[in-house]
C-alpha cells in the first residue's frame, strides 16, 4: 500500500485526494495534516495529524523529514512551504520519500514573488504579457503610486508581492461611501481612506504592488508536463456558479510557452486576466490549484492521478476531449456536520 502525505492543504484537497484514488487500482493510504484539526479533507484521509505552529522554513522542513520517517511516508504532496521543501528534495529522497513538486528550487523561489516573476518573464521575451505595476517599499511610496496611476485614469488595485489565494488583493473604490453601495457586496473593495488607514502601519517588509485594475475575466490554467506533451486546461472564472473550460488557441499557446520556459515536471497553475483584448499574467503557483477538480471534471483528464503515476515512473494515458468549451458547476467542499 502506498502511503501519501498531504500537509496543510486547502480544503479542496478533499477532491484532489479522491481524484488520485480514482486514477489507480493500487490501494492508497492517505495521511493528512493541518494546523486546523477540523480541516475538511480530514474526511478523505485514513490517518490524520494536527501540525504544530512552526515559524522558520528550516524547522518546518526538519519537521517534515521526521514526520515522513515516523509515519513511513512513501510520497509527500506538499503545499505549505513548498519552496523550502523543494530545496531539500534530495534529503527526502535519501529516506525513500518521493516529493510531488518542482525540482528547481531557485526558480520556485522566483515564482513566490510576483515582482520577481514579472521580471523573470520580461527577461524571457514575455514583457507584453506583464501588467503595469509599481513596487512600493513604504507608505509614502504607496500613496505616490496610487496618485500616479489614478491620474492616468486607471482604477487602482494593490496586493503584496508575496501572496497566495489573492488574500491581500484589494481594489480601491471610493463609491463604497455612496448610497449605491447599499445594494452591492464590497468583496475585495476598499476606499482610499480605508486603504491608507490600514497600510500606514504596515512595515512594507514585503513590497506592495500597486497596479491598474484589469477588468476582464480571470483564467486559471491547470498544467502538467508529461511524456505525451503538456497538459494545459484553461478554466475561465465567472461571477456565477459555473466556470467554463475553453481551449482558446491563444491561451493554450501562451501557456505552453511559459511551461517550456519553466520546465518544471510537476503540477502548476497559471493565472491570467484579460483586459481590453490583451492577456496579462497575474501569477504562477507551482502546485495543484484549489479548483483543479473543476478542470478534471470538465475534461475527463485526471491530472492529480497522472502526476502521481508520473512521479512513480509510470505513464498514464490521457487525451484532450473533443470539445472547445465545457461549462462546469462549482463543486463545494463537503460540509463537516460533526
C-alpha positions in Angstrom: 0.0 0.0 0.0 1.4 3.4 -1.0 1.3 5.9 1.9 0.8 9.5 0.6 1.0 12.6 2.9 -0.8 15.9 2.2 0.5 18.6 4.5 -1.6 21.7 5.5 -3.6 22.0 2.2 -6.6 23.9 1.2 -10.0 22.4 2.0 -10.4 21.4 -1.7 -7.6 18.8 -1.2 -10.6 16.6 -0.4 -11.2 16.4 -4.2 -7.6 16.0 -5.2 -7.3 13.0 -2.9 -10.4 11.4 -4.4 -9.1 12.0 -7.9 -5.8 10.3 -7.0 -7.8 7.3 -5.7 -10.0 7.2 -8.9 -6.9 7.1 -11.1 -5.3 3.9 -9.7 -6.2 0.4 -8.9 -3.5 0.3 -6.3 -4.5 0.8 -2.6 -3.6 4.2 -1.2 -3.3 5.2 2.4 -3.8 9.0 2.6 -2.2 10.8 5.6 -3.4 14.3 6.1 -2.2 17.1 8.4 -3.2 20.7 9.1 -2.8 23.2 11.9 -6.7 23.1 11.9 -7.7 19.8 13.3 -11.2 20.2 11.8 -9.9 20.7 8.2 -12.5 19.1 5.9 -10.1 17.0 3.9 -9.6 15.0 7.0 -12.6 13.1 5.9 -10.8 11.8 2.8 -7.8 10.5 4.9 -7.1 7.2 6.6 -4.8 8.9 9.1 -4.9 12.5 10.4 -2.4 14.6 12.4 -2.5 18.2 13.7 0.5 20.2 12.7 2.4 22.3 15.2 2.9 26.0 14.7 6.4 26.4 13.2 7.8 29.7 12.2 11.0 29.1 10.3 11.4 27.2 7.0 14.3 25.2 8.3 12.4 24.0 11.3 9.4 23.1 9.2 11.5 21.1 6.7 13.1 19.2 9.7 9.6 18.5 11.0 8.5 17.2 7.6 11.5 14.9 7.3 10.9 13.5 10.8 7.2 13.1 10.1 8.0 11.1 6.9 10.2 8.8 8.8 7.9 8.4 11.8 4.8 7.7 9.6 6.5 5.7 6.9 5.5 8.1 4.1 6.2 7.0 0.5 5.0 10.1 -1.3 4.8 13.6 0.0 2.4 16.1 -1.7 3.3 19.5 -0.1 1.5 22.8 -0.4 2.6 24.6 2.8 6.2 25.9 2.4 6.6 24.1 -0.8 9.6 26.1 -1.9 11.5 25.4 1.3 10.7 21.7 0.8 11.8 21.7 -2.8 15.2 23.0 -1.7 15.6 19.8 0.4 14.0 17.3 -2.0 17.3 15.2 -2.1 17.1 14.9 1.7 13.6 13.3 1.3 14.9 11.0 -1.4 17.6 9.8 0.9 15.0 8.5 3.3 13.0 6.9 0.5 10.3 9.6 0.0 9.3 11.0 -3.4 8.1 14.6 -3.3 5.4 15.8 -5.8 6.9 19.3 -6.5 9.2 21.1 -8.9 12.9 20.2 -8.6 14.2 23.7 -9.5 14.0 25.4 -6.1 15.7 28.6 -7.3 13.0 29.0 -9.9 10.3 28.3 -7.4 11.7 31.0 -5.2 11.3 33.4 -8.0 7.7 32.3 -8.5 7.0 33.0 -4.8 7.3 36.8 -5.6 5.1 38.3 -8.2 7.6 41.1 -8.7 10.4 38.7 -9.4 8.1 36.6 -11.6 7.3 39.6 -13.7 10.9 40.5 -14.1 11.8 36.9 -15.0 9.3 36.6 -17.8 10.1 40.1 -19.1 13.7 38.9 -19.5 12.4 35.8 -21.3 10.6 37.7 -24.0 7.1 38.0 -22.5 7.2 41.6 -21.4 4.0 42.3 -23.4 2.1 39.9 -21.0 3.3 41.6 -17.8 0.7 44.1 -16.4 1.9 47.6 -15.5 2.8 47.8 -11.8 4.6 50.0 -9.3 6.6 48.3 -6.5 6.3 50.3 -3.2 8.5 49.9 -0.2 7.0 52.5 2.1 3.7 54.1 2.9 4.6 57.4 1.1 5.7 55.3 -2.0 2.3 53.6 -1.9 0.5 57.0 -1.8 2.6 58.3 -4.7 2.0 55.2 -6.7 -1.8 55.4 -6.3 -1.8 59.1 -7.4 0.4 58.3 -10.4 -2.0 55.6 -11.7 -5.1 57.4 -10.7 -4.0 60.5 -12.6 -3.8 58.4 -15.7 -7.5 57.4 -15.3 -6.9 53.9 -14.0 -8.9 52.2 -11.5 -6.3 51.2 -8.9 -5.7 47.9 -7.1 -2.9 46.5 -4.9 -1.6 43.3 -3.4 1.6 42.1 -1.7 4.4 40.9 -3.9 4.2 37.6 -2.0 0.6 36.4 -1.7 -1.4 33.2 -2.0 -5.1 32.9 -2.9 -5.4 36.7 -3.5 -5.5 37.1 0.3 -4.1 40.7 0.2 -5.7 41.8 -3.2 -7.8 44.9 -2.9 -9.5 47.3 -5.4 -9.7 50.9 -4.4 -13.3 52.1 -4.9 -14.5 55.3 -3.3 -18.0 54.6 -4.5 -18.3 52.4 -1.4 -19.1 55.6 0.5 -22.1 56.4 -1.7 -25.7 55.2 -1.3 -25.4 52.9 -4.3 -23.0 50.7 -2.2 -26.0 49.7 -0.1 -27.0 47.2 -2.9 -23.6 45.8 -3.8 -21.3 43.5 -2.0 -17.9 45.1 -1.2 -16.0 41.8 -1.6 -12.3 42.9 -2.1 -13.1 46.6 -2.4 -11.9 49.3 0.0 -12.0 53.1 -0.1 -8.8 55.0 -0.4 -9.1 56.3 3.1 -9.6 52.8 4.4 -6.5 51.5 2.5 -4.4 54.4 3.9 -5.6 53.7 7.4 -4.6 50.1 7.1 -1.3 50.5 5.3 0.1 53.4 7.3 1.0 50.9 10.0 2.4 48.3 7.6 6.2 47.9 7.6 6.5 47.1 3.8 8.9 44.2 4.6 7.2 42.6 1.6 6.8 45.2 -1.1 3.2 46.2 -2.1 2.5 46.2 -5.8 0.2 48.9 -7.0 -1.5 48.3 -10.4 -4.2 49.2 -12.7 -7.3 47.0 -12.2 -7.7 44.5 -15.0 -11.5 44.2 -15.5 -11.7 41.2 -17.9 -12.3 37.6 -16.9 -9.7 35.7 -14.9 -8.3 32.5 -16.4 -6.9 29.7 -14.2 -4.8 27.3 -16.3 -4.1 23.9 -14.7 -0.9 22.4 -16.2 1.4 19.4 -16.2 4.3 18.5 -18.4 4.2 14.8 -19.5 6.0 12.5 -21.9 2.9 12.8 -24.1 3.1 16.5 -24.2 1.9 19.4 -22.0 -1.5 19.2 -20.3 -3.0 22.7 -20.5 -6.6 23.2 -19.2 -7.7 26.9 -19.3 -10.6 27.5 -16.9 -12.4 30.8 -17.2 -13.8 32.0 -13.9 -17.2 33.7 -13.9 -19.3 35.6 -11.3 -21.8 32.7 -11.4 -21.9 29.2 -10.0 -20.1 28.0 -13.1 -16.7 28.1 -14.6 -16.0 27.5 -18.3 -13.2 25.3 -19.7 -12.3 26.9 -23.0 -9.5 25.6 -25.2 -8.6 29.0 -26.7 -5.7 28.8 -29.1 -4.0 32.0 -27.9 -4.2 31.0 -24.2 -3.0 27.5 -25.0 0.0 28.8 -27.0 1.0 31.3 -24.3 0.6 28.7 -21.5 2.8 26.2 -23.5 5.4 28.8 -24.0 5.5 29.5 -20.2 5.7 25.8 -19.5 8.6 25.4 -21.8 10.5 28.3 -20.2 9.9 26.9 -16.7 10.5 23.2 -17.5 9.0 22.1 -14.1 7.8 18.5 -14.2 5.2 18.8 -11.5 1.6 20.3 -11.4 1.4 24.0 -11.6 -1.2 26.7 -12.1 -1.0 29.8 -14.3 -3.2 32.8 -13.6 -4.1 35.2 -16.4 -6.5 38.1 -16.7 -7.9 39.7 -19.9 -8.1 43.4 -20.3 -9.1 45.4 -23.4 -8.4 42.4 -25.7 -5.0 41.6 -24.2 -3.9 38.7 -21.9 -1.8 39.5 -18.8 0.0 37.1 -16.5 -1.1 37.6 -12.9 0.9 34.9 -11.1 2.2 31.3 -11.2 1.5 28.8 -8.5 3.9 25.8 -8.6 1.3 23.4 -7.1 -2.1 22.0 -7.8 -4.8 24.7 -7.7 -7.7 24.9 -5.4 -10.1 24.5 -8.3 -8.3 21.8 -10.2 -11.1 19.3 -9.7 -13.3 21.5 -11.9 -10.8 21.2 -14.8 -10.6 17.5 -14.3 -14.4 17.1 -14.2 -14.9 19.2 -17.4 -12.3 17.4 -19.4 -12.0 13.9 -18.1 -8.3 14.4 -17.6 -7.3 13.2 -14.1 -4.3 15.5 -13.6 -3.6 14.6 -10.0 -3.5 10.8 -10.8 -1.4 11.4 -13.9 1.1 13.4 -11.8 1.2 10.7 -9.1 1.9 8.0 -11.7 4.5 10.1 -13.4 6.3 10.5 -10.1 6.3 6.8 -9.7 7.8 6.4 -13.2 4.6 5.2 -14.8 2.9 6.7 -17.9 -0.8 7.2 -17.6 -2.6 7.8 -20.9 -4.6 11.0 -21.4 -6.3 12.9 -24.3 -7.9 16.2 -24.7 -11.7 15.9 -25.1 -13.4 16.5 -28.4 -14.8 19.9 -27.4 -13.8 23.5 -27.5 -15.8 24.6 -24.5 -17.4 23.0 -21.5 -19.3 24.6 -18.6 -18.7 23.0 -15.2 -20.6 23.7 -12.0 -18.6 24.7 -8.9 -18.0 21.8 -6.6 -18.3 22.8 -3.0 -16.2 21.1 -0.4 -18.4 18.8 1.8 -19.6 20.4 5.0 -18.5 18.9 8.2 -21.6 18.4 10.4 -20.0 16.8 13.4 
